Amino acid sequence: MPKLLLLLFFLLPLGCAKRELPVQVQETSVPVLEKHLVPSFVNPNHTYTFSIRVKNAQNVDSVKMTVLKEGDMEPVEFTAGLYDDGGALHSGDGDVVASDGYFTNNILWIPEDSTRQKFIFAFLAVNESGEKSEVLQDTVVSLSNVPPQILNVQLPDSLPGGFAGQTIFKVETADSNGIEDVDKILYRGIRNDTLYFSGELLRSSDIIPENPDAAVFVLNADSSFAVGKKGNYDIIFEAVDHSGVKSSPVSRPLYIGNKAPLLSDVTAPPIFERPNGSKTNTAKFLITVKARDSQTLKDIQFVKMIWKKPDGTFSKNSPFTLYDNGLPFHNDFSGWNQGYRGDQIAGDGIYSITGLFDPTQPLGDYLLTFYAHDLAGNISENVTYIITLKDDE
């Protein structure tokens, strides 16, 4: 019977998920195994990371990994060890933190038979006292993997700023291992060799593909798709199968329009009576402005207000940032820099700030100028408002 050649690969670093510290228990406790990283699919001539978490890992030197063909429990095809040494004793095994209970190794998969077949990966830990864990098993599919192929891409040439409804990006893809082997379609927005945005299309069961052996993936884009985007891009699509193998990229040009924000409906007292007394005697009032954006409010980067005094000078803190976060104003100014400026309802498009006058402020007309920037670099037209400060009559 041909034997499977399986080599340990000690060159690649491991990017591990967040780990938990092992629970301290008595040294005689039986080891307990949990799967951490075991790939579902493996391809010839690719390296894969295997990692098993061991609870009660005291005096466990390694985890034994045994590989068998499914349904053929004898003979054993291959055995290897997983280690919890931080790479110190077995250089390049991919383990990151020593003695944290995670036993790891990098395996280069080189089967003699590259046809599709299933293998049982069995894991066992034994401590120095001879106590054995229960065997942990997982099924892994080995196949000679041909990359998926993108057959057809459909998307518009342009997306006007604030377009109505939805526009569908549709990609058809096929895979010689079956359409179920296609995991996802990734896209990237590139301009001048720089990545500006990226995302993923979702598999659709509602759209019938033109090719019966293909799968359809879609992105339903509405006006919010243009948040932070403006101009000409190359949209690069790639199909990815379950083992991480990618298709050849397919590129389509796309112009994305993005309109500037609009400000309106300023609310503030047009006339205000200056308070009497010492400087600490202040009078507060709410200032708001309505903001809209064709790409939704998510595209608004900030809304600001310039505060110009009657003598032509500006407040030293001008311009001020207004917020649409629902956070109240505190009379002691606590939280001011964290956005506590008197907004009433978060996310309603009304941006707010609390204004204050004290007895030392000069009488006359205060000119308030509002403007907004969006994430695509657009700037709104200015909106102005006058508050007249007068003496208490």
Contacts in CASP RR format, 6 or more apart in sequence:
PFRMAT RR
TARGET T0000
AUTHOR 0000-0000-0000
METHOD contacts of the structure
MODEL  1
MPKLLLLLFFLLPLGCAKRELPVQVQETSVPVLEKHLVPSFVNPNHTYTF
SIRVKNAQNVDSVKMTVLKEGDMEPVEFTAGLYDDGGALHSGDGDVVASD
GYFTNNILWIPEDSTRQKFIFAFLAVNESGEKSEVLQDTVVSLSNVPPQI
LNVQLPDSLPGGFAGQTIFKVETADSNGIEDVDKILYRGIRNDTLYFSGE
LLRSSDIIPENPDAAVFVLNADSSFAVGKKGNYDIIFEAVDHSGVKSSPV
SRPLYIGNKAPLLSDVTAPPIFERPNGSKTNTAKFLITVKARDSQTLKDI
QFVKMIWKKPDGTFSKNSPFTLYDNGLPFHNDFSGWNQGYRGDQIAGDGI
YSITGLFDPTQPLGDYLLTFYAHDLAGNISENVTYIITLKDDE
1 75 0 8 1.000
2 112 0 8 1.000
2 113 0 8 1.000
3 77 0 8 1.000
3 78 0 8 1.000
3 112 0 8 1.000
4 67 0 8 1.000
4 77 0 8 1.000
4 78 0 8 1.000
4 111 0 8 1.000
4 112 0 8 1.000
4 113 0 8 1.000
5 110 0 8 1.000
5 111 0 8 1.000
5 112 0 8 1.000
6 67 0 8 1.000
6 77 0 8 1.000
6 78 0 8 1.000
6 80 0 8 1.000
6 107 0 8 1.000
6 108 0 8 1.000
6 109 0 8 1.000
6 110 0 8 1.000
7 107 0 8 1.000
7 108 0 8 1.000
7 110 0 8 1.000
8 80 0 8 1.000
8 93 0 8 1.000
8 105 0 8 1.000
8 106 0 8 1.000
8 107 0 8 1.000
8 108 0 8 1.000
9 47 0 8 1.000
9 106 0 8 1.000
9 107 0 8 1.000
9 108 0 8 1.000
10 90 0 8 1.000
10 91 0 8 1.000
10 92 0 8 1.000
10 93 0 8 1.000
10 94 0 8 1.000
10 106 0 8 1.000
11 92 0 8 1.000
11 106 0 8 1.000
12 47 0 8 1.000
12 49 0 8 1.000
12 92 0 8 1.000
12 94 0 8 1.000
12 106 0 8 1.000
13 92 0 8 1.000
13 94 0 8 1.000
14 49 0 8 1.000
14 51 0 8 1.000
14 94 0 8 1.000
14 95 0 8 1.000
14 96 0 8 1.000
14 104 0 8 1.000
14 106 0 8 1.000
15 49 0 8 1.000
15 96 0 8 1.000
16 37 0 8 1.000
16 51 0 8 1.000
16 96 0 8 1.000
16 102 0 8 1.000
16 104 0 8 1.000
17 36 0 8 1.000
17 37 0 8 1.000
19 97 0 8 1.000
19 100 0 8 1.000
19 102 0 8 1.000
21 100 0 8 1.000
22 54 0 8 1.000
22 55 0 8 1.000
22 56 0 8 1.000
22 57 0 8 1.000
22 100 0 8 1.000
22 101 0 8 1.000
23 55 0 8 1.000
23 56 0 8 1.000
25 55 0 8 1.000
25 56 0 8 1.000
25 58 0 8 1.000
27 58 0 8 1.000
27 59 0 8 1.000
27 127 0 8 1.000
27 129 0 8 1.000
28 129 0 8 1.000
28 131 0 8 1.000
29 56 0 8 1.000
29 58 0 8 1.000
29 131 0 8 1.000
30 56 0 8 1.000
30 127 0 8 1.000
30 131 0 8 1.000
30 132 0 8 1.000
30 133 0 8 1.000
31 54 0 8 1.000
31 55 0 8 1.000
31 56 0 8 1.000
31 57 0 8 1.000
31 60 0 8 1.000
31 125 0 8 1.000
31 126 0 8 1.000
31 127 0 8 1.000
31 131 0 8 1.000
31 132 0 8 1.000
31 133 0 8 1.000
32 54 0 8 1.000
32 55 0 8 1.000
32 56 0 8 1.000
32 133 0 8 1.000
32 134 0 8 1.000
33 52 0 8 1.000
33 53 0 8 1.000
33 54 0 8 1.000
33 55 0 8 1.000
33 63 0 8 1.000
33 123 0 8 1.000
33 124 0 8 1.000
33 125 0 8 1.000
33 133 0 8 1.000
33 134 0 8 1.000
33 136 0 8 1.000
34 52 0 8 1.000
34 53 0 8 1.000
34 54 0 8 1.000
34 55 0 8 1.000
34 136 0 8 1.000
35 52 0 8 1.000
35 53 0 8 1.000
35 136 0 8 1.000
35 138 0 8 1.000
36 51 0 8 1.000
36 52 0 8 1.000
36 53 0 8 1.000
36 102 0 8 1.000
37 49 0 8 1.000
37 50 0 8 1.000
37 51 0 8 1.000
37 104 0 8 1.000
38 50 0 8 1.000
38 51 0 8 1.000
38 52 0 8 1.000
38 121 0 8 1.000
38 138 0 8 1.000
38 140 0 8 1.000
39 48 0 8 1.000
39 49 0 8 1.000
39 50 0 8 1.000
39 140 0 8 1.000
39 243 0 8 1.000
40 140 0 8 1.000
40 141 0 8 1.000
40 242 0 8 1.000
41 140 0 8 1.000
41 141 0 8 1.000
41 142 0 8 1.000
41 143 0 8 1.000
41 145 0 8 1.000
41 181 0 8 1.000
41 241 0 8 1.000
41 242 0 8 1.000
41 243 0 8 1.000
42 48 0 8 1.000
42 109 0 8 1.000
42 140 0 8 1.000
42 141 0 8 1.000
42 142 0 8 1.000
42 243 0 8 1.000
43 109 0 8 1.000
43 142 0 8 1.000
43 143 0 8 1.000
43 144 0 8 1.000
43 145 0 8 1.000
43 243 0 8 1.000
43 245 0 8 1.000
44 109 0 8 1.000
44 110 0 8 1.000
44 111 0 8 1.000
44 114 0 8 1.000
44 142 0 8 1.000
44 144 0 8 1.000
44 145 0 8 1.000
45 108 0 8 1.000
45 109 0 8 1.000
45 110 0 8 1.000
46 108 0 8 1.000
46 109 0 8 1.000
46 243 0 8 1.000
47 106 0 8 1.000
47 107 0 8 1.000
47 108 0 8 1.000
47 109 0 8 1.000
48 106 0 8 1.000
48 107 0 8 1.000
48 109 0 8 1.000
49 94 0 8 1.000
49 104 0 8 1.000
49 105 0 8 1.000
49 106 0 8 1.000
49 107 0 8 1.000
50 65 0 8 1.000
50 82 0 8 1.000
50 104 0 8 1.000
50 105 0 8 1.000
50 106 0 8 1.000
50 107 0 8 1.000
50 121 0 8 1.000
51 82 0 8 1.000
51 95 0 8 1.000
51 102 0 8 1.000
51 103 0 8 1.000
51 104 0 8 1.000
51 105 0 8 1.000
52 63 0 8 1.000
52 82 0 8 1.000
52 102 0 8 1.000
52 103 0 8 1.000
52 104 0 8 1.000
52 123 0 8 1.000
52 125 0 8 1.000
52 136 0 8 1.000
53 101 0 8 1.000
53 102 0 8 1.000
53 103 0 8 1.000
54 60 0 8 1.000
54 63 0 8 1.000
54 84 0 8 1.000
54 101 0 8 1.000
54 102 0 8 1.000
54 103 0 8 1.000
54 125 0 8 1.000
54 133 0 8 1.000
55 101 0 8 1.000
56 127 0 8 1.000
57 84 0 8 1.000
57 99 0 8 1.000
57 101 0 8 1.000
57 103 0 8 1.000
57 125 0 8 1.000
58 127 0 8 1.000
59 127 0 8 1.000
59 128 0 8 1.000
59 129 0 8 1.000
60 84 0 8 1.000
60 103 0 8 1.000
60 125 0 8 1.000
60 126 0 8 1.000
60 127 0 8 1.000
61 128 0 8 1.000
62 81 0 8 1.000
62 82 0 8 1.000
62 83 0 8 1.000
62 84 0 8 1.000
62 103 0 8 1.000
62 125 0 8 1.000
63 81 0 8 1.000
63 82 0 8 1.000
63 83 0 8 1.000
63 103 0 8 1.000
63 123 0 8 1.000
63 124 0 8 1.000
63 125 0 8 1.000
64 79 0 8 1.000
64 80 0 8 1.000
64 81 0 8 1.000
64 82 0 8 1.000
64 123 0 8 1.000
64 124 0 8 1.000
64 125 0 8 1.000
64 126 0 8 1.000
65 79 0 8 1.000
65 80 0 8 1.000
65 81 0 8 1.000
65 82 0 8 1.000
65 105 0 8 1.000
65 121 0 8 1.000
65 122 0 8 1.000
65 123 0 8 1.000
66 76 0 8 1.000
66 78 0 8 1.000
66 79 0 8 1.000
66 121 0 8 1.000
66 122 0 8 1.000
66 123 0 8 1.000
66 124 0 8 1.000
67 76 0 8 1.000
67 77 0 8 1.000
67 78 0 8 1.000
67 79 0 8 1.000
67 80 0 8 1.000
67 119 0 8 1.000
67 120 0 8 1.000
67 121 0 8 1.000
67 122 0 8 1.000
68 74 0 8 1.000
68 76 0 8 1.000
68 77 0 8 1.000
68 119 0 8 1.000
68 120 0 8 1.000
68 122 0 8 1.000
69 77 0 8 1.000
69 117 0 8 1.000
69 118 0 8 1.000
69 119 0 8 1.000
69 120 0 8 1.000
70 117 0 8 1.000
70 118 0 8 1.000
70 119 0 8 1.000
70 120 0 8 1.000
70 139 0 8 1.000
71 120 0 8 1.000
73 120 0 8 1.000
77 119 0 8 1.000
80 105 0 8 1.000
80 107 0 8 1.000
81 103 0 8 1.000
81 105 0 8 1.000
82 93 0 8 1.000
82 103 0 8 1.000
82 104 0 8 1.000
82 105 0 8 1.000
82 123 0 8 1.000
83 89 0 8 1.000
83 90 0 8 1.000
83 93 0 8 1.000
83 95 0 8 1.000
83 103 0 8 1.000
83 104 0 8 1.000
83 105 0 8 1.000
84 95 0 8 1.000
84 98 0 8 1.000
84 99 0 8 1.000
84 100 0 8 1.000
84 101 0 8 1.000
84 102 0 8 1.000
84 103 0 8 1.000
84 104 0 8 1.000
85 93 0 8 1.000
85 95 0 8 1.000
85 98 0 8 1.000
86 93 0 8 1.000
86 94 0 8 1.000
86 95 0 8 1.000
86 96 0 8 1.000
86 97 0 8 1.000
86 98 0 8 1.000
87 93 0 8 1.000
87 94 0 8 1.000
87 95 0 8 1.000
87 98 0 8 1.000
88 98 0 8 1.000
90 105 0 8 1.000
92 106 0 8 1.000
93 104 0 8 1.000
93 105 0 8 1.000
93 106 0 8 1.000
94 104 0 8 1.000
94 105 0 8 1.000
94 106 0 8 1.000
95 102 0 8 1.000
95 103 0 8 1.000
95 104 0 8 1.000
95 105 0 8 1.000
96 102 0 8 1.000
96 104 0 8 1.000
103 125 0 8 1.000
109 142 0 8 1.000
111 142 0 8 1.000
114 142 0 8 1.000
114 143 0 8 1.000
114 144 0 8 1.000
115 143 0 8 1.000
115 144 0 8 1.000
116 141 0 8 1.000
116 142 0 8 1.000
116 143 0 8 1.000
116 144 0 8 1.000
116 177 0 8 1.000
117 141 0 8 1.000
117 142 0 8 1.000
117 143 0 8 1.000
118 139 0 8 1.000
118 140 0 8 1.000
118 141 0 8 1.000
118 142 0 8 1.000
119 139 0 8 1.000
119 140 0 8 1.000
119 141 0 8 1.000
119 142 0 8 1.000
120 137 0 8 1.000
120 138 0 8 1.000
120 139 0 8 1.000
120 140 0 8 1.000
121 137 0 8 1.000
121 138 0 8 1.000
121 139 0 8 1.000
121 140 0 8 1.000
122 135 0 8 1.000
122 136 0 8 1.000
122 137 0 8 1.000
123 135 0 8 1.000
123 136 0 8 1.000
123 137 0 8 1.000
124 132 0 8 1.000
124 133 0 8 1.000
124 135 0 8 1.000
124 136 0 8 1.000
125 132 0 8 1.000
125 133 0 8 1.000
126 132 0 8 1.000
126 133 0 8 1.000
143 177 0 8 1.000
143 243 0 8 1.000
145 177 0 8 1.000
145 241 0 8 1.000
145 243 0 8 1.000
145 245 0 8 1.000
146 175 0 8 1.000
146 176 0 8 1.000
146 177 0 8 1.000
147 239 0 8 1.000
147 241 0 8 1.000
147 245 0 8 1.000
147 246 0 8 1.000
147 247 0 8 1.000
147 248 0 8 1.000
148 173 0 8 1.000
148 174 0 8 1.000
148 175 0 8 1.000
148 181 0 8 1.000
148 182 0 8 1.000
148 239 0 8 1.000
148 240 0 8 1.000
148 241 0 8 1.000
148 245 0 8 1.000
148 246 0 8 1.000
148 247 0 8 1.000
149 173 0 8 1.000
149 174 0 8 1.000
149 175 0 8 1.000
149 239 0 8 1.000
149 247 0 8 1.000
149 248 0 8 1.000
150 171 0 8 1.000
150 172 0 8 1.000
150 173 0 8 1.000
150 185 0 8 1.000
150 237 0 8 1.000
150 238 0 8 1.000
150 239 0 8 1.000
150 247 0 8 1.000
150 248 0 8 1.000
150 250 0 8 1.000
151 172 0 8 1.000
151 173 0 8 1.000
151 174 0 8 1.000
151 210 0 8 1.000
151 211 0 8 1.000
151 214 0 8 1.000
152 170 0 8 1.000
152 171 0 8 1.000
152 172 0 8 1.000
152 210 0 8 1.000
152 211 0 8 1.000
152 214 0 8 1.000
153 169 0 8 1.000
153 170 0 8 1.000
153 171 0 8 1.000
153 172 0 8 1.000
153 237 0 8 1.000
153 250 0 8 1.000
153 252 0 8 1.000
154 168 0 8 1.000
154 169 0 8 1.000
154 170 0 8 1.000
154 171 0 8 1.000
155 167 0 8 1.000
155 168 0 8 1.000
155 169 0 8 1.000
155 170 0 8 1.000
155 235 0 8 1.000
155 252 0 8 1.000
155 254 0 8 1.000
156 167 0 8 1.000
156 254 0 8 1.000
157 253 0 8 1.000
157 254 0 8 1.000
157 255 0 8 1.000
158 254 0 8 1.000
158 255 0 8 1.000
158 256 0 8 1.000
158 257 0 8 1.000
159 167 0 8 1.000
159 221 0 8 1.000
159 225 0 8 1.000
159 226 0 8 1.000
159 254 0 8 1.000
159 255 0 8 1.000
159 256 0 8 1.000
159 257 0 8 1.000
160 257 0 8 1.000
161 223 0 8 1.000
161 226 0 8 1.000
161 256 0 8 1.000
161 257 0 8 1.000
161 258 0 8 1.000
161 259 0 8 1.000
161 294 0 8 1.000
161 295 0 8 1.000
162 223 0 8 1.000
162 226 0 8 1.000
162 257 0 8 1.000
162 259 0 8 1.000
162 294 0 8 1.000
162 295 0 8 1.000
163 223 0 8 1.000
164 223 0 8 1.000
165 222 0 8 1.000
165 223 0 8 1.000
166 220 0 8 1.000
166 221 0 8 1.000
166 222 0 8 1.000
167 220 0 8 1.000
167 221 0 8 1.000
167 222 0 8 1.000
167 225 0 8 1.000
168 218 0 8 1.000
168 219 0 8 1.000
168 220 0 8 1.000
168 221 0 8 1.000
169 187 0 8 1.000
169 201 0 8 1.000
169 218 0 8 1.000
169 219 0 8 1.000
169 221 0 8 1.000
169 235 0 8 1.000
170 204 0 8 1.000
170 207 0 8 1.000
170 216 0 8 1.000
170 217 0 8 1.000
170 218 0 8 1.000
171 185 0 8 1.000
171 201 0 8 1.000
171 216 0 8 1.000
171 217 0 8 1.000
171 218 0 8 1.000
171 237 0 8 1.000
171 239 0 8 1.000
171 250 0 8 1.000
172 209 0 8 1.000
172 210 0 8 1.000
172 211 0 8 1.000
172 214 0 8 1.000
172 215 0 8 1.000
172 216 0 8 1.000
172 217 0 8 1.000
173 179 0 8 1.000
173 182 0 8 1.000
173 185 0 8 1.000
173 214 0 8 1.000
173 215 0 8 1.000
173 217 0 8 1.000
173 239 0 8 1.000
173 247 0 8 1.000
174 182 0 8 1.000
174 211 0 8 1.000
174 213 0 8 1.000
174 214 0 8 1.000
174 215 0 8 1.000
175 181 0 8 1.000
175 182 0 8 1.000
175 215 0 8 1.000
175 239 0 8 1.000
175 241 0 8 1.000
177 241 0 8 1.000
178 213 0 8 1.000
179 213 0 8 1.000
179 214 0 8 1.000
179 215 0 8 1.000
181 241 0 8 1.000
181 242 0 8 1.000
182 203 0 8 1.000
182 215 0 8 1.000
182 217 0 8 1.000
182 239 0 8 1.000
182 240 0 8 1.000
182 241 0 8 1.000
182 242 0 8 1.000
183 240 0 8 1.000
183 241 0 8 1.000
183 242 0 8 1.000
183 244 0 8 1.000
184 200 0 8 1.000
184 201 0 8 1.000
184 203 0 8 1.000
184 217 0 8 1.000
184 239 0 8 1.000
184 240 0 8 1.000
185 200 0 8 1.000
185 201 0 8 1.000
185 217 0 8 1.000
185 237 0 8 1.000
185 238 0 8 1.000
185 239 0 8 1.000
185 240 0 8 1.000
186 198 0 8 1.000
186 199 0 8 1.000
186 200 0 8 1.000
186 201 0 8 1.000
186 237 0 8 1.000
186 238 0 8 1.000
186 240 0 8 1.000
187 198 0 8 1.000
187 199 0 8 1.000
187 200 0 8 1.000
187 201 0 8 1.000
187 219 0 8 1.000
187 235 0 8 1.000
187 236 0 8 1.000
187 237 0 8 1.000
187 238 0 8 1.000
188 195 0 8 1.000
188 197 0 8 1.000
188 198 0 8 1.000
188 199 0 8 1.000
188 235 0 8 1.000
188 236 0 8 1.000
189 195 0 8 1.000
189 196 0 8 1.000
189 197 0 8 1.000
189 198 0 8 1.000
189 233 0 8 1.000
189 234 0 8 1.000
189 235 0 8 1.000
189 236 0 8 1.000
190 196 0 8 1.000
190 233 0 8 1.000
190 234 0 8 1.000
190 235 0 8 1.000
190 236 0 8 1.000
191 231 0 8 1.000
191 232 0 8 1.000
191 233 0 8 1.000
191 234 0 8 1.000
196 229 0 8 1.000
196 233 0 8 1.000
197 228 0 8 1.000
197 229 0 8 1.000
201 217 0 8 1.000
201 218 0 8 1.000
201 219 0 8 1.000
201 237 0 8 1.000
202 217 0 8 1.000
202 218 0 8 1.000
202 219 0 8 1.000
203 215 0 8 1.000
203 216 0 8 1.000
203 217 0 8 1.000
204 216 0 8 1.000
204 217 0 8 1.000
204 218 0 8 1.000
207 216 0 8 1.000
207 218 0 8 1.000
208 216 0 8 1.000
209 215 0 8 1.000
209 216 0 8 1.000
217 239 0 8 1.000
223 294 0 8 1.000
223 295 0 8 1.000
223 296 0 8 1.000
224 295 0 8 1.000
224 296 0 8 1.000
224 298 0 8 1.000
224 299 0 8 1.000
225 256 0 8 1.000
226 256 0 8 1.000
226 257 0 8 1.000
226 258 0 8 1.000
226 295 0 8 1.000
226 299 0 8 1.000
226 376 0 8 1.000
227 295 0 8 1.000
227 296 0 8 1.000
227 298 0 8 1.000
227 299 0 8 1.000
227 375 0 8 1.000
227 376 0 8 1.000
228 258 0 8 1.000
228 295 0 8 1.000
228 299 0 8 1.000
228 374 0 8 1.000
228 375 0 8 1.000
228 376 0 8 1.000
228 377 0 8 1.000
229 256 0 8 1.000
229 257 0 8 1.000
229 258 0 8 1.000
229 376 0 8 1.000
230 256 0 8 1.000
230 257 0 8 1.000
230 258 0 8 1.000
230 376 0 8 1.000
230 377 0 8 1.000
230 378 0 8 1.000
231 255 0 8 1.000
231 256 0 8 1.000
231 257 0 8 1.000
231 258 0 8 1.000
232 253 0 8 1.000
232 254 0 8 1.000
232 255 0 8 1.000
233 253 0 8 1.000
233 254 0 8 1.000
233 255 0 8 1.000
233 256 0 8 1.000
234 251 0 8 1.000
234 252 0 8 1.000
234 253 0 8 1.000
234 254 0 8 1.000
235 251 0 8 1.000
235 252 0 8 1.000
235 253 0 8 1.000
235 254 0 8 1.000
236 249 0 8 1.000
236 250 0 8 1.000
236 251 0 8 1.000
237 249 0 8 1.000
237 250 0 8 1.000
237 251 0 8 1.000
237 252 0 8 1.000
238 246 0 8 1.000
238 247 0 8 1.000
238 248 0 8 1.000
238 249 0 8 1.000
238 250 0 8 1.000
239 246 0 8 1.000
239 247 0 8 1.000
240 246 0 8 1.000
240 247 0 8 1.000
258 294 0 8 1.000
258 295 0 8 1.000
258 299 0 8 1.000
258 374 0 8 1.000
258 376 0 8 1.000
258 378 0 8 1.000
259 293 0 8 1.000
259 294 0 8 1.000
259 295 0 8 1.000
259 378 0 8 1.000
260 372 0 8 1.000
260 374 0 8 1.000
260 378 0 8 1.000
260 379 0 8 1.000
260 380 0 8 1.000
260 381 0 8 1.000
261 291 0 8 1.000
261 292 0 8 1.000
261 293 0 8 1.000
261 299 0 8 1.000
261 300 0 8 1.000
261 303 0 8 1.000
261 372 0 8 1.000
261 373 0 8 1.000
261 374 0 8 1.000
261 378 0 8 1.000
261 380 0 8 1.000
262 291 0 8 1.000
262 292 0 8 1.000
262 293 0 8 1.000
262 380 0 8 1.000
262 381 0 8 1.000
263 289 0 8 1.000
263 290 0 8 1.000
263 291 0 8 1.000
263 303 0 8 1.000
263 370 0 8 1.000
263 371 0 8 1.000
263 372 0 8 1.000
263 380 0 8 1.000
263 381 0 8 1.000
263 383 0 8 1.000
264 289 0 8 1.000
264 290 0 8 1.000
264 292 0 8 1.000
264 383 0 8 1.000
265 288 0 8 1.000
265 289 0 8 1.000
265 290 0 8 1.000
266 287 0 8 1.000
266 288 0 8 1.000
266 289 0 8 1.000
266 368 0 8 1.000
266 370 0 8 1.000
266 383 0 8 1.000
266 385 0 8 1.000
267 286 0 8 1.000
267 287 0 8 1.000
267 288 0 8 1.000
267 289 0 8 1.000
268 285 0 8 1.000
268 286 0 8 1.000
268 287 0 8 1.000
268 288 0 8 1.000
268 368 0 8 1.000
268 385 0 8 1.000
268 387 0 8 1.000
269 285 0 8 1.000
269 387 0 8 1.000
270 386 0 8 1.000
270 387 0 8 1.000
270 388 0 8 1.000
271 387 0 8 1.000
271 388 0 8 1.000
271 390 0 8 1.000
272 283 0 8 1.000
272 285 0 8 1.000
272 357 0 8 1.000
272 387 0 8 1.000
272 388 0 8 1.000
272 389 0 8 1.000
272 390 0 8 1.000
273 283 0 8 1.000
273 389 0 8 1.000
273 390 0 8 1.000
273 391 0 8 1.000
273 392 0 8 1.000
273 393 0 8 1.000
274 283 0 8 1.000
274 357 0 8 1.000
274 359 0 8 1.000
274 361 0 8 1.000
274 363 0 8 1.000
274 389 0 8 1.000
274 390 0 8 1.000
274 391 0 8 1.000
274 392 0 8 1.000
275 281 0 8 1.000
275 282 0 8 1.000
275 283 0 8 1.000
275 357 0 8 1.000
275 358 0 8 1.000
275 359 0 8 1.000
275 392 0 8 1.000
276 359 0 8 1.000
276 392 0 8 1.000
277 359 0 8 1.000
278 359 0 8 1.000
279 358 0 8 1.000
279 359 0 8 1.000
279 360 0 8 1.000
280 358 0 8 1.000
281 358 0 8 1.000
281 359 0 8 1.000
282 356 0 8 1.000
282 357 0 8 1.000
282 358 0 8 1.000
283 356 0 8 1.000
283 357 0 8 1.000
283 358 0 8 1.000
284 329 0 8 1.000
284 331 0 8 1.000
284 354 0 8 1.000
284 355 0 8 1.000
284 356 0 8 1.000
285 354 0 8 1.000
285 355 0 8 1.000
285 356 0 8 1.000
285 357 0 8 1.000
286 342 0 8 1.000
286 352 0 8 1.000
286 353 0 8 1.000
286 354 0 8 1.000
286 355 0 8 1.000
287 305 0 8 1.000
287 322 0 8 1.000
287 352 0 8 1.000
287 353 0 8 1.000
287 354 0 8 1.000
287 355 0 8 1.000
287 368 0 8 1.000
288 322 0 8 1.000
288 350 0 8 1.000
288 351 0 8 1.000
288 352 0 8 1.000
288 353 0 8 1.000
289 303 0 8 1.000
289 305 0 8 1.000
289 322 0 8 1.000
289 350 0 8 1.000
289 351 0 8 1.000
289 370 0 8 1.000
289 383 0 8 1.000
290 349 0 8 1.000
290 350 0 8 1.000
290 351 0 8 1.000
291 297 0 8 1.000
291 300 0 8 1.000
291 303 0 8 1.000
291 324 0 8 1.000
291 349 0 8 1.000
291 350 0 8 1.000
291 351 0 8 1.000
291 372 0 8 1.000
291 380 0 8 1.000
292 349 0 8 1.000
293 299 0 8 1.000
293 300 0 8 1.000
293 374 0 8 1.000
295 374 0 8 1.000
295 376 0 8 1.000
297 324 0 8 1.000
297 347 0 8 1.000
297 349 0 8 1.000
299 374 0 8 1.000
299 375 0 8 1.000
299 376 0 8 1.000
300 372 0 8 1.000
300 373 0 8 1.000
300 374 0 8 1.000
300 375 0 8 1.000
301 372 0 8 1.000
301 373 0 8 1.000
301 374 0 8 1.000
301 375 0 8 1.000
301 377 0 8 1.000
302 321 0 8 1.000
302 372 0 8 1.000
302 373 0 8 1.000
303 321 0 8 1.000
303 322 0 8 1.000
303 324 0 8 1.000
303 351 0 8 1.000
303 370 0 8 1.000
303 371 0 8 1.000
303 372 0 8 1.000
304 319 0 8 1.000
304 320 0 8 1.000
304 321 0 8 1.000
304 322 0 8 1.000
304 370 0 8 1.000
304 371 0 8 1.000
304 372 0 8 1.000
305 318 0 8 1.000
305 319 0 8 1.000
305 320 0 8 1.000
305 322 0 8 1.000
305 353 0 8 1.000
305 368 0 8 1.000
305 369 0 8 1.000
305 370 0 8 1.000
306 314 0 8 1.000
306 318 0 8 1.000
306 319 0 8 1.000
306 367 0 8 1.000
306 368 0 8 1.000
306 369 0 8 1.000
306 370 0 8 1.000
306 371 0 8 1.000
307 314 0 8 1.000
307 315 0 8 1.000
307 318 0 8 1.000
307 319 0 8 1.000
307 320 0 8 1.000
307 366 0 8 1.000
307 368 0 8 1.000
308 314 0 8 1.000
308 318 0 8 1.000
308 366 0 8 1.000
308 367 0 8 1.000
308 368 0 8 1.000
308 369 0 8 1.000
309 315 0 8 1.000
309 361 0 8 1.000
309 362 0 8 1.000
309 366 0 8 1.000
310 362 0 8 1.000
310 363 0 8 1.000
310 364 0 8 1.000
310 365 0 8 1.000
310 366 0 8 1.000
310 389 0 8 1.000
311 362 0 8 1.000
320 353 0 8 1.000
321 339 0 8 1.000
321 341 0 8 1.000
321 353 0 8 1.000
322 341 0 8 1.000
322 343 0 8 1.000
322 351 0 8 1.000
322 352 0 8 1.000
322 353 0 8 1.000
322 370 0 8 1.000
323 339 0 8 1.000
323 341 0 8 1.000
323 342 0 8 1.000
323 343 0 8 1.000
323 351 0 8 1.000
323 352 0 8 1.000
323 353 0 8 1.000
324 343 0 8 1.000
324 346 0 8 1.000
324 347 0 8 1.000
324 348 0 8 1.000
324 349 0 8 1.000
324 350 0 8 1.000
324 351 0 8 1.000
324 352 0 8 1.000
325 339 0 8 1.000
325 343 0 8 1.000
325 346 0 8 1.000
325 347 0 8 1.000
326 342 0 8 1.000
326 343 0 8 1.000
326 344 0 8 1.000
326 345 0 8 1.000
326 346 0 8 1.000
326 347 0 8 1.000
326 352 0 8 1.000
327 338 0 8 1.000
327 339 0 8 1.000
327 340 0 8 1.000
327 341 0 8 1.000
327 342 0 8 1.000
327 343 0 8 1.000
327 346 0 8 1.000
328 340 0 8 1.000
328 342 0 8 1.000
328 343 0 8 1.000
329 340 0 8 1.000
329 341 0 8 1.000
329 342 0 8 1.000
329 354 0 8 1.000
330 336 0 8 1.000
330 340 0 8 1.000
334 340 0 8 1.000
341 352 0 8 1.000
341 353 0 8 1.000
341 354 0 8 1.000
342 352 0 8 1.000
342 353 0 8 1.000
342 354 0 8 1.000
343 350 0 8 1.000
343 351 0 8 1.000
343 352 0 8 1.000
344 350 0 8 1.000
344 352 0 8 1.000
357 389 0 8 1.000
361 389 0 8 1.000
362 389 0 8 1.000
363 389 0 8 1.000
363 390 0 8 1.000
363 391 0 8 1.000
364 388 0 8 1.000
364 389 0 8 1.000
364 390 0 8 1.000
365 386 0 8 1.000
365 387 0 8 1.000
365 388 0 8 1.000
365 389 0 8 1.000
366 386 0 8 1.000
366 387 0 8 1.000
366 388 0 8 1.000
366 389 0 8 1.000
367 384 0 8 1.000
367 385 0 8 1.000
367 386 0 8 1.000
368 384 0 8 1.000
368 385 0 8 1.000
368 386 0 8 1.000
368 387 0 8 1.000
369 382 0 8 1.000
369 383 0 8 1.000
369 384 0 8 1.000
370 382 0 8 1.000
370 383 0 8 1.000
370 384 0 8 1.000
370 385 0 8 1.000
371 379 0 8 1.000
371 380 0 8 1.000
371 381 0 8 1.000
371 382 0 8 1.000
371 383 0 8 1.000
372 379 0 8 1.000
372 380 0 8 1.000
373 379 0 8 1.000
373 380 0 8 1.000
END
